[in-house]
Amino acid sequence: GCSDNNGGCDPKATCSQDATTNAVSCTCKAGYTNTGSAVNVVCTDSCTVNNGG
């Protein structure tokens, strides 16, 4: 779960855990963009992605 190593999430991601399935999901914190995939979330500073949009 999320209590162990942030659920395996990127340190800049928020870990959330489904109470029913115990599935862990990672969501990048504000100011960061997921440059990985749905299963391997990699949070990168949004300013370095597409020059911040």
N, C-alpha and C positions, 0 to 999 in steps of 0.2 A: 503493500500500500504506500500511501504518500509519506508516511512517517519514516520510511526507510529510504535514504538517499533521494529525497524529493520524488519518490516514485519512479526514479530513473529519468525524470524530466531534466531538461536543460536548467541550469541554475537560475536563469533569467525567466523561467516559466513558472506558472502557478499550477500545482498539481491538484486535481480533483478526482475523487473516487466515487464510483457509483455504489450506493448502499446495497443494491440488490445483487449486482453481478460482480462487485469488487473490481470492476474494470477501472484502470487508471487513465485519465486523459490529461494532457499537458496543454496549457494555453499560455502563449507568450504575454508577458506583462506589457503595460502601456509603453509605447516608444520602441517596441521591438516587433519584428516581423518574422514569421516562420519561413525560413529558407530551406528547411528540410522537407519532410513529407508528413502525411497524417499520422503515420506510425512512429516516425523518428523526428520529433519536433526539434528544430535547431533555431534558437532565437538570436537574431542579428539586429544590431542597432538600426532602426528604420532609416536613419540618415545615410547609412552606407548602402541601402537598397534603393535603386532607382533614384539616387540623390534625394531621398526623402519624399519622393512622389512629386 
